[in-house]
């Protein structure tokens, strides 16, 4: 009888327990456009099966994002598919969105920069919760698959150990 109770409890926990998606997080499906005006659906529209997403929540996090670009040599390493993804609280107004987009265009003038910049207008806190991120105090670096699953993540400034773990996840085959 005790054995049967233990098996039943184990099965119940297996069905109720969190899946990997819940533990690591999943970015919501969002239709947006890159700064080069190409419409995409995130995450399905990302260019690779696994993509490094450099996610910022404020302009003040630009040095953190830049540290990852420099540390991983993203501007010179064609083997790493990556995007900048500022997550912006949706102002709910097309004119305000356009003003934000214009400001981004002024800062990112080259075509390669604009093609990698994917501004996401959404509820920032909901995005953070869904992606399993601890908060918006620091920029996030996420490895995403095309289903939006967060396969690996880091926060804050570049760190070589974290970068190595991200590289390994990016290069791994299959989900």
Order of alpha helices (4+ residues) and beta strands (2+ residues): alpha-alpha-beta-beta-beta-alpha-beta-alpha-alpha-beta-alpha-beta-beta-alpha
